[in-house]
């Protein structure tokens, strides 16, 4: 795969993302098929996301859901996979001492990473990947370190502080078999400066949960600092 082609593809993804944010589709229609996705990656998009609590944390006041924008979840996942593919190709180029090619691939990666909305969507995809897999090590890497981070699991009170939040994930996962199955819909991303957030609907086997994930840019990396999920009446 040529680096020129990868650069064009990467820029195309970001352009489609921005165009769709200006005029997003409101229903599952042919408009969504216009999002550029490499044919080799299409099969990877049937991704699941993680359920949380079954019975002990079940009833809060419902939130209202918005229109179906599941294309955003696909876009975030495609950005993440494209970035991972590029990183592998970068490593191969370095091992082969093809430093000119490595420099070009590094520039392509920078195009993806410097777009804040795309970077937040990719970070959000990583969060749900870790959530589904019950991967504590990845979850630890994805969160900001500090006493200001906060997590609200459905039906539970707020948990503050990095160490306590990580323990809460261990508790969430203790009774589950992996991988967990959650479908993400209604994904919206917002960013201002070094803070951004994603809202989405988590579709789980026992219902729906509305989630807000807040990210902070720290040392060039978007890290999650707040996760708040609440059950929604069907």
N, C-alpha and C positions, 0 to 999 in steps of 0.2 A: 504494500500500500504506500503510495507516494506521500511525502509530507505536505506537498502542495494540496493534494486531494483532502488530506486530513484537516488542513487549515480551513479550506473552503467548507467542509462538512461541519466543523466546529462553529464557524461563524454563521452557517445556515441555521443550526440549532438555536443559537442565541437570538438571531433575527426572528425566527418563528415564535420563540418564546415571547419576545417583546411585542410582536404584532398581535399575538393572541391575547396578551394582557390588555391591549388597547381595545380589542373587539372580540372578547371570548365567545365561543359558541355556548348557547344556553340549553342545548339538548344533545343527545347522542345522535350526531348527524354526520353526513359526508364531509363536513368541514374539518372534522378531526383527522381525516385521512391525509390532510395536507401537511401535517407535522412530519418533518423529515426524520426517518428512522432507518438505519442500515438494515438491509434484509437479514443479515446474519444475526441481528440482535432482536428481531421481532419476537422470537420464541421465548426470550428471557423476560418479557414484560408481564406475563401472567404471575405477578408476584403477590404473595400474601403478606399480611401484616399482623401484628400480634394482639391477641385478645388479652384482657387484663383480668379483672376479678369476675368470679362466677356468681356467687350468691351472697357472700358476706358484705360486699360493697356493691349494692345494687340500685338504691333509689336516691336520687337527688332531683332537684327541680330540673325539668327538661330545658334544653336549649333549642332554638330554632335552627334548622338546617337551611342551607342556601342551595342554589342550582348545582347540577351535576357537572363538575369541572374535572373529572378524573383524568383528563389529558394532562393536567399539570403533574400528577403523580408519575405518569409515564415519562414526561419531559425530564423531571428530576432524576428518575432512574436512568434514563438514557444518557444524561449528562454525566452521571456517576460512572456508568459503564464505559463511556467514551474516554473519560479521564483515566480510568484504570487500564484500559487497552493502551493508551498513549504512554503511560508510565512503564508498562512492560516493554513496549517498543523502544523507549528511551534507554532502559537498562540493557537491552540487547545491543543497541547501537554503541553504548559505552563499552560493553564487553568485547565488541568487535573492533573497538578503537576507531569507529567511524564518527569522529567528533563533530564534523560538519552536520551530519544527519542528526546527531544528538542535540545539537544547538537548535536546529529547526524544530524538532519535536518539542523541545523545552519551550520554545516560543508559542507553539500551539497550545500547550498545557496552560501557559500564562494567560492566553486569550480566554480560556474557560474560567480560570480561577479569579481573574480580575473582574469579571462580571458578577456583581454582588448578588443579584437575584438568582442567577444560575448557581452560584456557589452555595447559597442558602438552601436551594432546592436539593442540591447534591448532598449537603450535610443532613438535611431532613431524611433523604433516602437512606443514608448510612445509619441514622438513628433507628429507623424502622427495621432495617436489616439486622442490626444488633438485637433489637427487641424480639423479632421473630425467632432468632437463633438462640436466645437466652445466653448471649455472649457477653459476659460481665467485663472481660478485658476490653472489648471494643467499646462497650458502653462507658467505661471509665475514661477512655481516650476522647470520647465525643463531648463530654461535659466540661464546662469551665470549672476550675478549681477555686473554691472559696466558700465562705459562709453565706454569701448572698444568693446562691443557687437554690431553687425551690422546685419541688415536685408535688403535684396533687393527683393521686390516683383516684379513680371513680369511687365515690362513697366514703373516701378517707379525707382526713384533714391535711393541711399543708405540711410538708416535710422540708426543713431548711438545713443547709449545710451539705457540702459535698459528701462527706463520709456517711451521713445518715441517708442521703438520697441513694447512694450506691447500695447500702444495706436494704433499702426498700425494694430495689430491683431484685435482689436475691430472694426476698420474701415473695414478691409477685410471681417469680418463676418456679418456686419450689414444688408446686403441685401440677406442673404442666409437662407434657411431652412435646418435644420440638421436632420439626419447626412449627411454630404457631401460625395461625391463619387469620390475617386481617386484610381486608381490602380498603384502600385509601381512596376517598372521593372528595369532591368539592374543595380541592386544594387551592388556596390563595396564598400569595407571598407578598410581603411588604418590607421595604427597607428604607432606613433613613440614617445616613452616616454609618456608624459602626454597630448599629443595632437593627435587627430585622426579626420578623416573625412569620410563621406559617400557621394558617388555620386549615383544618381538614376534618373530614368525617371518617372515623374508623368503623368499618362494618365488620362485626364479629358474629360468631355463630348464635349468640343470644340477644343480639340487638345492635344498636348504634351508639357510638360515643363521639362527642365533639371534642376535638383536641386543639389546643393552642401551644405551639412550640416557639419559644423565644430564643434567638441566637445573638451572641455578641462576638464581634471580631476582635480577637486577642492575638497579637503578634502575627497578624496576617492570616489567621485561621478562624473560621466561623465555628464557635462552640455553643452548644445548647446550655442555657442557664435557667430556663423555666419550661417544664412540661406540665400542662394542666388538662386532664381529660375528665369529661362528665358524661353520664349516660343521657340518652335522648329518647323520649317517648316515640314509639313507632307510629 
